[in-house]
Amino acid sequence: MTALSSTSARDEARALLVAALSRVAAGDRLALREVYDRTSAKLFGIVLRICQEREAAEDVLQEVYVTVWNRAAGYDPERASPVTWLATIARNRAIDWRRARRPDHNVGVEEAETIADEAVLAPERIEAEQEARRLHGCLDEIEGRQASAIRAAFIGGATYAELAERDGVPLGTMKSWIRRGLLKLRECLDRG
């Protein structure tokens, strides 16, 4: 498959998903099934990674599609891709589930001595800040497109495919930019 046909297939898939979400907003249950069929595998992966329990992830995924049913009218394709919008809902539902399962850490004052302070110590914080400054300094030395792609992938969490689409380049080109940028980054960090 060529980069052009890959891009047109992605654009077509996106258009179909946008249209299906529009029909969901109008109350079309079959359209919700179409959205589910097209996105459930990806969203389940997101939810499972956060919940770390398969059964819980299945329950959370069901809540995700209930939310999609209720909020589809609020989806704006000008603000986000349909997958980004759906992934955000899935991530938020999974995080809500994790927070709800967190044990209650309220204890009496008499137990205060036995509770460890989990705060990062000042020397460790200073060292981490220095390392972050070195990393960002080295990123500033790398060619702009490579640095931008590395920041978006490793700090922003974007996939290589999303970055390739964003920059309008083939996936292989994006992978090469990032690989070359990471090599230059390693050289810079090894110098310091």
HELIX and SHEET records of a PDB file:
HELIX    1   1 ALA A    3  ALA A   25  1                                  23    
HELIX    2   2 ARG A   29  CYS A   51  1                                  23    
HELIX    3   3 ARG A   54  ARG A   71  1                                  18    
HELIX    4   4 ALA A   72  GLY A   74  5                                   3    
HELIX    5   5 PRO A   82  ARG A  101  1                                  20    
HELIX    6   6 VAL A  109  THR A  114  5                                   6    
HELIX    7   7 ALA A  122  GLU A  141  1                                  20    
HELIX    8   8 GLY A  144  ILE A  150  1                                   7    
HELIX    9   9 ARG A  151  ILE A  155  3                                   5    
HELIX   10  10 TYR A  160  ASP A  167  1                                   8    
HELIX   11  11 LEU A  171  ARG A  191  1                                  21    
END                                                                             
